[in-house]
Amino acid sequence: MDIGILGALDVRENGVSVTPTAPKPRQVLALLALHADRAVTVETLTEELWGQRPPRSARSTLQTYVMHLRELITPALERTGHGTGARTAKQVLRTVPGGYLLDSGEGTSDLREFERLAASGYRAMDVRDHPEAARLLRTALDLWTGPALADVPAGEYLRPQIRGLEESRLCALDRRIEADLRLGRHHELIAELTVLAGRHPTHESLCGQLMLALHRSGRRSDALGAYQRLRTTLVRDLGLEPSAALGELRRSILAAPADDTPGPLAQMG
């Protein structure tokens, strides 16, 4: 089974889509796919679908959704000639004590591949292999086709899970940009960082990276302007001042020659 989570939900058995169109079965499959090869309890699925006040029919309705998913899996197995002598739908979507488990059968998962590549990229950063880090992290980020589970209605359990995935994406992006900056790709990064800083107006690391890219491109006033925009937003929305590291970066830009690299960038990462 091939599982796509980093964008629209896309689950395929032997290349055939088994992703339902109905919202609640889609939620069930999304939650099982997110935890592929691990059990998901009936309680977790029920909370995801109906929150803290499930209907009395919740358990039987959940069983109906599982049955519907198996009905989608069965023809996918049969159409590819795997319906007999191999796995059945009940072996792909298994009933386990207290819940259900989606058995990927050693298939692919874009989430697992992202995590593998990102971890390798972080290790490359740790040993200062910035070209390899930039390559690995860029490859990891290319797996994303949009917001995680973009077309799935998220309930009380999926919402924080999706936020966590997006934080992982932003962390990988932050480190990839840091690697590119250390490789001297300042001019190339300005447009991307300008968009990201606008999208995440209180993210200090992205602001610091934009400041550095602008400064190293001979745009000191624009770099200082980026700092001021962040400070204004932080004070207005959160009642906070920028961090000491970002303030030191600003002072370094004020004091440094235009072609010098301010020192505190590494401390901000």
C-alpha positions in Angstrom: 0.0 0.0 0.0 1.3 3.4 -1.0 0.3 6.3 1.4 0.3 10.0 0.6 -0.4 12.4 3.4 1.8 15.4 2.6 -0.9 17.1 0.5 -4.2 15.6 -0.5 -4.9 12.2 1.0 -3.9 9.6 -1.5 -4.0 5.9 -0.5 -3.4 3.2 -3.1 -3.4 -0.5 -3.0 -1.2 -2.0 -5.8 -1.6 1.3 -7.6 -5.4 1.5 -7.4 -6.9 4.4 -5.3 -8.8 3.3 -2.2 -9.4 6.8 -1.0 -13.1 7.4 -0.3 -14.9 10.6 -1.3 -17.3 10.7 1.7 -16.0 13.0 4.5 -16.1 10.7 7.5 -14.8 7.5 5.9 -12.0 9.8 4.6 -11.3 10.9 8.1 -11.1 7.3 9.3 -8.7 6.4 6.5 -6.6 9.5 7.1 -6.1 8.7 10.7 -5.3 5.1 10.0 -2.9 6.1 7.2 -1.2 8.6 9.5 -0.5 5.8 11.9 0.1 3.1 9.3 1.2 -0.3 10.7 0.2 0.9 14.2 -3.1 0.3 16.0 -5.6 3.2 16.3 -8.1 2.7 19.1 -11.9 2.9 18.6 -11.9 5.7 21.2 -9.4 7.8 19.2 -11.4 7.2 16.0 -14.7 8.1 17.8 -13.2 11.3 19.2 -11.9 12.3 15.8 -15.3 11.8 14.1 -17.7 13.1 16.8 -15.7 14.9 19.4 -16.6 14.6 23.1 -20.3 13.8 22.5 -20.5 10.9 20.1 -23.9 9.5 19.2 -25.1 6.2 20.7 -24.7 4.6 17.3 -21.0 5.7 17.1 -19.5 2.2 17.3 -21.8 0.6 14.8 -21.4 3.7 12.5 -17.6 3.4 12.7 -17.9 -0.3 11.8 -19.9 0.7 8.7 -17.1 3.1 7.7 -14.5 0.4 8.1 -16.7 -1.9 6.0 -16.9 0.7 3.3 -13.1 1.1 3.2 -12.7 -2.6 2.9 -15.2 -2.6 0.0 -12.9 -0.1 -1.7 -9.8 -2.2 -1.0 -11.3 -5.5 -2.3 -11.6 -4.6 -6.0 -8.2 -2.9 -5.8 -6.8 -6.3 -4.8 -8.8 -8.2 -7.4 -8.2 -5.8 -10.2 -4.4 -6.3 -9.9 -4.7 -10.1 -9.5 -3.9 -10.0 -5.8 -7.3 -10.9 -4.5 -6.5 -14.6 -4.0 -3.5 -16.3 -2.5 -2.2 -13.0 -1.1 -3.8 -10.3 1.1 -7.5 -9.8 1.6 -9.2 -6.5 2.6 -9.5 -7.7 6.2 -5.7 -8.2 6.2 -5.0 -4.8 4.8 -7.4 -3.0 7.2 -7.2 -5.3 10.2 -9.3 -5.5 13.3 -7.1 -5.6 16.3 -7.9 -5.6 20.1 -9.5 -2.3 20.8 -9.2 -0.8 17.4 -8.0 -1.0 13.8 -4.7 -1.1 11.9 -3.9 -0.2 8.3 -1.2 -2.7 7.2 0.9 -1.1 4.5 2.5 -4.3 3.5 5.9 -2.7 3.2 4.5 -0.1 0.8 5.6 3.5 0.5 4.8 6.5 2.7 5.6 10.1 1.8 5.6 11.0 5.5 8.2 8.3 6.4 10.3 9.2 3.4 10.2 12.9 4.4 11.2 12.0 8.0 14.1 9.9 6.8 15.4 12.5 4.4 15.0 15.3 6.9 16.8 13.4 9.6 19.7 12.7 7.2 19.7 16.4 6.3 19.9 17.4 9.9 22.9 15.0 10.4 24.6 16.6 7.5 24.1 20.0 9.0 25.6 18.8 12.3 28.9 17.9 10.5 28.8 21.1 8.4 28.2 19.3 5.1 26.1 22.1 3.9 25.8 21.0 0.2 24.5 17.6 1.2 22.2 19.1 3.8 20.7 21.4 1.3 20.2 18.6 -1.2 18.6 16.2 1.3 16.3 18.8 2.8 15.3 20.1 -0.6 14.4 16.5 -1.6 12.4 16.0 1.6 10.5 19.2 1.1 9.7 18.4 -2.6 7.6 15.5 -1.3 5.0 18.0 0.0 2.3 18.9 -2.6 0.3 21.1 -0.3 -0.8 21.3 3.4 -0.8 18.0 5.1 -4.2 16.1 4.6 -5.4 19.2 2.8 -8.7 17.7 1.6 -9.6 15.9 4.9 -12.1 17.4 7.4 -10.0 17.4 10.6 -11.5 16.7 14.0 -10.1 16.9 17.5 -7.4 14.3 17.0 -6.2 15.1 13.5 -6.0 18.9 13.9 -3.0 18.8 16.3 -1.4 16.0 14.3 -1.6 18.2 11.2 -0.2 21.1 13.0 2.7 18.9 14.1 3.4 17.9 10.5 3.4 21.5 9.4 5.8 22.4 12.1 8.1 19.6 10.9 7.9 21.0 7.4 8.7 24.5 8.6 11.7 23.2 10.6 13.1 21.4 7.6 12.5 24.5 5.5 14.3 26.6 8.1 17.4 24.3 8.1 17.4 24.1 4.3 17.5 27.8 4.0 20.3 28.0 6.6 22.3 25.5 4.5 21.7 27.6 1.4 22.8 30.8 3.2 26.0 29.1 4.3 26.6 28.2 0.7 26.3 31.9 -0.3 23.0 31.7 -2.1 21.8 35.0 -0.6 20.5 36.6 -3.8 18.5 33.4 -4.8 16.8 33.3 -1.4 15.4 36.8 -1.1 12.2 36.2 -3.0 11.4 33.0 -1.2 12.2 34.4 2.2 10.1 37.5 1.6 7.1 35.3 0.9 7.8 33.1 3.9 8.3 36.1 6.2 5.0 37.5 5.1 3.3 34.1 5.6 4.8 33.7 9.1 5.1 37.3 10.4 6.2 36.3 13.9 8.7 33.6 12.9 12.0 35.1 14.1 14.3 32.6 12.4 12.8 33.3 9.0 13.1 37.0 9.7 16.7 36.6 10.7 17.4 34.7 7.5 15.7 37.3 5.4 17.7 40.0 7.1 21.0 38.2 6.4 20.1 37.5 2.8 19.2 41.2 2.2 22.3 42.5 4.1 24.7 40.2 2.1 23.0 41.4 -1.1 23.9 45.0 -0.3 20.4 45.9 1.0 21.0 47.0 4.5 18.1 49.3 4.9 15.7 46.5 3.7 17.2 44.1 6.2 16.6 46.6 9.0 13.1 47.2 7.7 12.4 43.4 8.0 13.5 43.6 11.6 11.2 46.6 12.3 8.2 44.8 10.7 8.7 41.8 12.9 9.1 43.9 16.0 6.0 45.9 15.3 4.0 42.7 14.8 5.4 41.0 17.9 4.7 44.0 20.1 1.2 44.7 18.7 -0.1 41.1 18.6 1.8 39.3 21.4 3.2 42.1 23.6 6.7 40.7 23.1 10.0 42.2 22.0 12.2 40.3 19.5 14.7 37.8 21.0 18.1 38.9 22.1 19.7 36.9 19.2 17.6 38.8 16.6 18.5 42.1 18.3 22.2 41.2 18.1 21.8 40.3 14.5 20.3 43.8 13.9 23.2 45.4 15.7 25.7 43.4 13.7 24.1 44.5 10.5 24.3 48.1 11.6 28.0 47.8 12.5 29.3 45.4 9.9 30.7 46.3 6.4 28.1 45.5 3.7 30.0 42.4 2.5 30.6 40.9 6.0 28.5 38.1 7.6 26.9 39.0 10.9 27.8 36.4 13.5 24.6 35.6 15.4 22.9 33.7 12.6 24.1 30.3 13.9 22.8 31.1 17.4 19.3 31.7 16.0 19.0 28.4 14.2 
